[in-house]
Amino acid sequence: MRCVRPGCSGTYGAEGYCDECGRRAPAGAVPAQPKPASSAAPVSVATTPGSVPTVTGRGSTRGSSRSRGSSRGGLGAGLIELPRVPLRDPATAVMRDPKVSESRRFCSKCEEPVGRGRDGNPGRSEGFCPNCGTPFSFLPRLAQGDLINDRYEVLGALAYGGLGWIYLARDRNVSDSVSDRWVVLKGLINTADEDAMAAAVTERRYLVEIDHPSIVKIHDFVQHPDPKTGVPVGYIVMEYVGGQSLRDILMARRADGQRVLPLAEVLAYAAEVLPAMGYLHGRDLLYCDFKPDNVIHAEEQLKLIDLGAVRRVDDDVSAVYGTPGYQAPEVADVGPSVAADIYTVGRSLAVLSFEFRGFSTTYAGKLPDRAEVPLLVQEESYHRLLVRSTHRDPARRFQSASDMSEQLLGVLREVLSANDAVPRPVVSRQFTPERRAFGTGAGEVGADAVPADLRATGVAGALPLPQVDVLDPGAGFLATLSSTDPAELVRQLESPPVRSTEVSLRLVRARIEAGDLPGAGAVLDEVAAADPFDWRVDWYRGIAAMAADRPGDARVAFDAVYGELPGEPAARLALAAAMECTGDKDAALQLYDRVWRVDRGFISAAFGLSRILLAGGNRGGALAVLDQVPDSSSHHVTAQVAAVRASLHAGGPLAHADDLLRASSRLERLGLDVERQARLTVEMLEAALAWMTATNLPPHRLPAGARVLGHELSERGLRFGLERAYRTMAQIARDPDTKVALVDRANAVRPRTLV
């Protein structure tokens, strides 16, 4: 039913109130709703002069923050469970002595300090600027009991910020004997400030239609005469969010001895904030003044508040507001932008996650050196996320909130997996899976087995590829290509029906596979000239460099991609391979480890990690990694073969009989085909025989009844086993010369017997 109030276009909801003006419907207009079985006492507000309002009655602590279904359940994108922050009783949130601290008092016109104390005497809260004569006032205009617009009953001041006082009020049109609808009124610190007045009008015009679960809801815009001048002052009416700001949470943790918030928690908060920021950007609005103070965590919801600095993207007239230390450096010259909003999020992440002393002075436009911050040394991906989001050049930052959110979630997965060793894979929007596993030579068995060490040329054809942009004009043409011959593909791609970036990149790949590396480089130069910030150019430069056996050049290229996409395991994998090929195995080890912890689908990372661990003498660590390759993987047997070899050789000969026996048991469980079983049997028995000969242990010092692949653990038993394995290999060998050689080896190793 439509509202009967003259001039109101709203309708009555099932609860009996107008969704526009908030007035109660006339009796009988809306079907009565069943009342709770138990009655509640009416809400009462203490009005003793000088006292803090006391709120009583059922539902008084819930406020309007629950009115929009905002208890969403599960912050942190489902990756982490954040501590619940209980809703705050509105009465306890009201300030007892509302004043603006002297350190924050500045003239609205000349920005000189005003209202400061001298000689031990407090400064004046109201007066005139001694520099330019502009009047100032830092006292709230509204007092307890004031009734605004015949609807909102003021309880007191909640806080103050750069654009205005914030008051708690009760909406008389909606509150009843069961529950209250608490709202927040935001006015101005200084009503003589024309810019602040204009910002308030802007806030009303742009924000009343915004409806996002992580953005505070604007209900209304009202006016009330200034008690001193009688001039009407505008107040924005918004929902009350009764939790704690991220800054409050940080201060509380510091009071408990914890200097910063855990990194995973900080990233989870940002994962909630960025979609809200993206929602504003999608409506051509800029937030402008993001900081930890402007995010409230209440129960299981997170909300952006204090929207006074919000402006349209194309607004070149309104005053620009920001906070030193958070505001992007270019805003003063070119104004706010999406990239500038991204900058504020990155700076807030830094402030919350490590002790960022001097962030608004010494480091106002930069991050501290990585070596100075242990967290950034430990979490390289997070450091790269901060570097890109706060880059001094706006063009080098993330260009959208969704882009930053995607990479931030990747970093969060990495941080969580590094802490609890639980993989958290996700399908990448940027990369395909790895085309094939590289560096698996330690698990290959056969006459054509690949080398056990890593070769750059073998990596080039195995790394993941950038996903094709389906919106690219050439995407349809690329989907029709079916030839697997690189030369034929080059011919087709050189004369395509449509030219586009994706077609050019596919031509680059075809030329690399055909061995035409100079031709591939020429096409990449053309793509880079059209878009200098396309990370795919660096990716293909890296692949081309690996194909040319120039891992040093590939390392530079892949490092650039990692800087652009810090949350992508594929970028870390490629850089790790290039590092290993250049001999920097310690750096490669760290990246392989992080990739493998996050996603067990990157088999190359497991082999790289185990290979470097084994080379360093950490046999146990190498075996543990290889055992983590899942049974469902097509490389499970390859990993187990590599584990057998790792048990036999760890930078030297066998060290103990137990290693030999464990390797034997592992090989027996594999159930390999005859040829691979015979080859590995020869490897194992040769290693065992060499160990027996070198140690020359007496029988009583060997494990009683020990057998290796069914053969007695003695020189005689091992020689008989080797003889049998050589003869088996001779039987299946196709080359006559090979057969003869294997029979000769069998005869040579056979122990002397009477027959």
GIURVEN-V238872 format. One record per backbone hydrogen bond with DSSP energy under -1.0 kcal/mol. CO is the residue of the C=O (numbers start at 0). NH is the residue of the N-H. Records with the same first field share a line. If there is no record, write none. Layout:
CO: NH, NH
This chain:
0: 11
4: 7
9: 2
10: 18
12: 15
15: 24
16: 12
22: 17
25: 28
47: 50
56: 59
58: 61
63: 66
65: 68
69: 71
75: 78
84: 298
88: 91
100: 103
101: 104
104: 113
106: 110
111: 106
117: 120
120: 117
124: 137
126: 135
128: 132
133: 128
135: 126
142: 145
145: 153
147: 150, 151
150: 171
151: 147
152: 169
153: 144
155: 167
156: 94
158: 165
163: 160
164: 186
165: 157, 158
166: 184
167: 154, 155
168: 182
169: 152
170: 174
178: 175
180: 170
181: 239
182: 168
183: 237
184: 166
185: 235
189: 192
192: 196
193: 197
194: 198
195: 199
196: 200
197: 201
198: 202
199: 203
200: 204
201: 205
202: 206
203: 207
206: 209
211: 214
213: 303
216: 238
219: 236
221: 234
223: 232
225: 229
230: 225
232: 223
234: 221
235: 185
236: 218, 219
237: 183
240: 242
241: 87
243: 296
244: 248
245: 249
246: 250
247: 251
248: 252
249: 253
250: 254
251: 255
252: 257
253: 256
261: 265
262: 266
263: 267
264: 268
265: 269
266: 270
268: 272
269: 273
272: 276
273: 277
274: 278
275: 279
276: 280
277: 281
279: 282, 284
280: 283
283: 312
285: 310
286: 288
290: 293
291: 245, 246, 294
293: 304
294: 245
295: 302
296: 243
297: 300
300: 297
302: 295
303: 215
306: 309
310: 285
311: 314
322: 325, 326
327: 330
329: 333
330: 334
336: 340
337: 341
338: 342
339: 343
340: 344
341: 345
342: 346
343: 347
344: 348
345: 349
346: 350
347: 351
348: 352
349: 353
351: 260
353: 355
354: 356
355: 358
357: 362
360: 363
368: 371
369: 372
372: 376
373: 377
374: 378
378: 382
379: 383
380: 384
381: 385
382: 386
383: 387
384: 388
385: 389
387: 390
392: 395
393: 396
399: 403
400: 404
401: 405
402: 406
403: 407
404: 408
405: 409
406: 410
407: 411
408: 412
409: 413
410: 414
411: 415
412: 416
413: 417
414: 418
415: 419
416: 420
429: 466
439: 442
440: 443
445: 448
454: 458
455: 459
458: 461, 462
461: 434, 435
464: 431
468: 471
471: 474
473: 477
474: 478
476: 479
477: 480
484: 488
485: 489
486: 490
487: 491
488: 492
489: 493
499: 503
500: 504
501: 505
502: 506
503: 507
504: 508
505: 509
506: 510
507: 511
508: 512
509: 513
510: 515
511: 514
514: 516
515: 519
516: 520
517: 521
518: 522
519: 523
520: 524
521: 525
522: 526
523: 527
524: 528
525: 529
526: 530
530: 533
533: 536
534: 538
535: 539
536: 540
537: 541
538: 542
539: 543
540: 544
541: 545
542: 546
543: 547
544: 549
545: 548
549: 553
550: 554
551: 555
552: 556
553: 557
554: 558
555: 559
556: 560
557: 561
558: 562
559: 563
560: 564
564: 567
567: 571
568: 572
569: 573
570: 574
571: 575
572: 576
573: 577
574: 578
575: 579
576: 580
577: 581
578: 583
579: 582
582: 584
583: 587
584: 588
585: 589
586: 590
587: 591
588: 592
589: 593
590: 594
591: 595
592: 596
593: 597
594: 598
597: 423
598: 601
600: 602
601: 604, 605
602: 606
603: 607
604: 608
605: 609
606: 610
607: 611
608: 612
609: 613
610: 614
611: 615
612: 617
613: 616
616: 618
617: 621
618: 622
619: 623
620: 624
621: 625
622: 626
624: 627
625: 628
629: 632
632: 635
634: 638
635: 639
636: 640
637: 641
638: 642
639: 643
640: 644
641: 645
642: 646
643: 647
644: 648
651: 649
655: 659
656: 660
657: 661
658: 662
659: 663
660: 664
661: 665
662: 666
663: 667
664: 668
672: 676
673: 677
674: 678
675: 679
676: 680
677: 681
678: 682
679: 683
680: 684
681: 685
682: 686
683: 687
684: 688
685: 689
686: 690
687: 691
688: 692
689: 693
690: 694
691: 695
697: 700
698: 701
702: 705
705: 712
707: 710
710: 707
711: 713
713: 717
714: 718
715: 719
716: 720
717: 721
718: 722
719: 723
720: 724
721: 725
722: 726
723: 727
724: 728
725: 729
726: 730
727: 731
734: 738
735: 739
736: 740
737: 741
738: 742
739: 743
740: 744
741: 745
742: 746
743: 747
744: 748
745: 749
